[in-house]
Amino acid sequence: MTSYLQAANPGLFWLLCGLAIAFAAVSLAVFFWVWRISRAVSGRTPVTVDALSEGVHLCRGRVTGPSLKAPLTGLPCAWWQVEVWEQGWESVNDRDPDRETQRVLWHSRRNESSNRALLCSHGFTTCAVDADRTTLLIPSEVRDWQGQHYPPEDRAPPAMAGHEAPLATLHGSKHATILGQVLGPKYRYVERIITEHAELFVLGRAQRVDAALWAEEDGEAETGADEPDEAIREPARDGLHPDFSPRRWTAEDDRLQAQDMRASQWRMVPEKGTPYIVATEPPERWILTQALAGRGALGFAAVAAGLAAFMLWARFGAA
């Protein structure tokens, strides 16, 4: 092996060595990300919403709103997030203008969330929780499936618990091509939801809501009642489904945000330097999964770093 590495083409050697170093760096970054999350919640006692005070807390309550419907399955929920990919051909230039090739790749078509604050309550106190700026979010349910149409023909795929679902990747899709046509699943769908009445744990900074900032303006209630609660989108591009077009923030979104804030006495927001975590299960249920992921990442980092060190030693340090 040593003689092979010494005689290897310099370009190939540095490519392989660089890949090993990059893999070690990524694995180490994952380990520190998991370690930071575990350290942030370790030893913290959950504080119920009605016992909050200004500052960083791990607060606990139960989801009481808003009442929404998940866009892909139609399930009732208080928060949703969807990702949709479409499989098709794409031209790939391998750094050679004369060698452009066609590959079957996944193209991101939709990545969107409900854009509403979660209302988390305990007793007679309510806290508004932003679920879209999180370091870690563990939903109630995750559904990950494939199909041939959009919207999906299967509206009732099996669900996984939030802490059991892996990160969505685009690997492992089976397909074949015949006469230039891609055979196999055309779409990949991932839908995450937080259900109403779910128990909620949030690590972040608690701020008291200033009701005066969200006071109802004259005529707001009448205007809002006449407006449909629907997403307004830019015109569809390239013949895509309208749901694949970017969504615009609207006056109706402003009205709903103010409505949520008026119903809340507290608001949980990210704190600089501290992970912002929203989870539908207590930390003891999912922290073990995070710890195992961190140990695995550290092991991969050690192996990759050791391989890179051996390659450098064999190339430049071996007698």
N, C-alpha and C positions, 0 to 999 in steps of 0.2 A: 504493500500500500504506500509506504514511504517513497519508494523509487518511482511509483506511478505518479504521485503528486509532484515530485520533483521534475519529472519529465513532461507533465501535462502542459497543454497550451495555456499561456498566461491568461488569455481571455476567458477560457473555460474555467480555469482555477479560480479567478477572481469572481466569476459569476456564481460558482458553487459556494465559495467562502462567503460572498455577500448575502446569498440566500440564507445560509446558516445564521449569520449575524442578525439579519432582519427578522428571522423567525424567533431568535432568542429575545430580541428587543420587544417584539409584539407580545410574546408570552410573558415577559417580565412586566410589561405595561398592564396586561390583564391581571396579573397577580397583585400589583399595587392598587389597581382599581377595586378589586375585591377586598383587599386588606383594608383599604380606606373606608369602604362601606361597613365592613364588620366592626372596625374600630369605632365608627361613628355611633352605632346602635348599642355596642357592648356596654353593659352596666346601666343603661338608661331605663328608668321606670316610666311606663306610659302614664300620661296625664290626661284625664278625661277632658272633653271640650269645655264643660262647665267649670273646670278648675284651672283653665289656662291663665297665664300672665304673660306680659311682654317678654320676649326672648326666645331662645332656641329650645324646642321641646320635641319629644316624641309624643304626639297627641293621639288620643284614641276616641273614636265615636262610631256612629252608625250612619250609613249613607241614607239621606232622606230626599234627595233630588239631585238634578232635575229629572223629569220623566221623559225619556227619549226612546227611540227605536234604532237598533243597529241597522246600518244601511244594507248589508248583504244578507243577513239571516232574518231581519225583521223582529228580532227578539227585544223585549222591553229591557231597558238598561238606564243607567245614570251617566255613563260615559262610554264612548266607543272610539276605536282607532282601527283603520283599515289600510291594508296595503294590497295592491293588485299589480301583477306583472303579466306581460304578454310575451309569448315565445315566438320568435321569427328570425328571419335572416338579417345579418348585418355585415356590411363590408368592413374588413379588417386589413389594415396596412401594416405589415410586419417590417416597418422601417425600410421598405424597398418599394419605390413607386411603381415598379414593373411587376410586383408580386402581390397585388391586392387579392385577397381571398374572401370567401363568403363563409360565415360561421353561423350556427344556430345559437342565439343568445336570448336571455331574458331581458326585456325592456320594462322599466318601471313605468306604470301608467297612472297609478293613484297612490298617494300616501297622505292621509288626511285623518284628522280627529274631530271630535264633536265641538271643540272650542267653547265649551261651557264649564264653568266652575262646578266642582262637586260640592254638594251641601252635606256636611258631616255634623251630626247633632248628638247631644247627650243631655238628657233632661230638657230644659227649656232654652238651651244655648245652642247656637248654630255657628259653624265655621265654614267659610268658603275656601276651597282647596283647588289650586291650579294644578291640573294633572298633565300638563303639556310641556313642562320645563324640568322634568325630573332627571336625576342621575340614575335612579332605578325605579321602575314601576312594575308591580306584581298585580295583574288584574284578577278578576274572579274567574274568568274563563278565556281560553284561547282556542280558536278554530283555525286549522291550516289544511287546505284542500285544493284540488285542482279540477279543472273542467274545460269544456269546449266553448262556453258562451259567457257573455257578460250582459246583464247580471247573471250570476251563476244559476245553473239549472238545479243544483242541489242546494236547497235552502236549510237543510237540517244535518250538517256534517257533525261527526262526533266532537266533543269538547275535551280539552285537557285543563287541569287545574293550572292556575297562573304560575305557581312556583315550579311546576313540572315541565312547562313548555320550554324547549330550547329556543335560542335566538333564530329568527327566520333567515335561512340561507337559500341560495338558488342552486345548490348542488344536488345531484342525485336524480334529476328529472330524466325520465326515459323517453326517447324519441327516435324516430327513423325518418329518412327522407326518401321519397320516391318521385322521380321526375320533377325535382325541385320543390315538392310539397312536403311540409313538415308534418309528420304523423305523430300523434301523441297529444297529451294535454296542451291546449292552447293558452290557458290562463292559470295563474297561481293566485290564490286568495288567502290572506291572513286577516282575521278579525279578532280583536281583543275587546272585551267589555268588562265594565264594573257594574254589577247588578245593584238595583235598589235594595236597601235594607242590609247590604253587606257590611261587615265590621271593617273599619278602616283605621290604619295606623299611618301617621304622617310625621316624618322628621323634617323640620324646617323652622323658620322664624315665625312666631305668632305676633300678629299686629292687630291692634284694635281697629275696627272699621269706623271711620268717620262718616256717620250717616249724612251729614250735610253735603259731603262731596257727591253723594249718589241720590240726592233729593229728586223727587219726581217733578219734571217740568210741566208747565201748563199745557194741557192737550196731549201729553204723552200717552196716557192710558187709552184715550179714544183712538189716537193714531195707531198705536201698537195693536189694538184689537182688530183693526181692519187689514193689517199686513200679514201675509202668509208667513209661517215659520219655515221657510225653505232656504236652501243655499242658493245664492245668486252666483253664477259662474260666467267666466269669459266665454265668447263663442268657441265652439269646438274647432280644433285645428287638425289638419291632415286627415279629415274624415273619421276621426276618433269618436267614440261614444261621448256624449256631453259630460258625463260624470268624470271623464279623464281631463277635463279642462280645469285650469286653476280657479280656486274659489276666492271671491272678494269679501272683505269685511264690510258689512252693511250697517245702515242705521238700525236695523232690527237687532243686529248683534249688540250694538251699544245699549239698546233698550233692555235686552235680556240680561246683559252684564250688570246694568244698574239694578235691575229687579233682583238678581241674585245677591248683590251686595247689600241691598236694603233688608233682605231676609236674614242677614248674618251679623253677628256681633264681633266675630273674629275672622281673620284671614291668615292662611298659611302661605308663606312665600319662600323662595330659596334664600339661603344665607351664604354669603361669599365664604369660601373655604370649608364649607360643610356640605356633605352629600345631601341632596334633596330627594327623599324617598317617600313614595306613596305605595302602600301595600294593603291588600285585602286580607292578610293573615298576620298574626303576631310574629315578631322577629324569630322566635325560637322555632317556628315552622319552616322558615326558608333560609335562615342564616347558615345551617349545616350544608345546604346545597351550595351556597356561595363559598363556604370554606373548602369544600371538596373541589370546586372549580378552581379556586386559588391555588390549592396544593398541586393540582394537575398542571396548571399553567407554570408554576415554579419548576416542576419536574421537567416539563418540555423545555423551559428556558435553560436549565442546567445542561440538559443533553445537547441542545443546539449550540450553546456557548462552548461546551467541551469539544464538540466536533469542530467548530471554527478554530479553537485554540490548537487542536491537534493538526489541522490542515496547515496552519501558519507555521507551527513548529517543524512539521515534516518538510515544508517547502524551504524554510529559511534557517532553521535551527539544527536540523539533523546533520550529523557528521557525514 
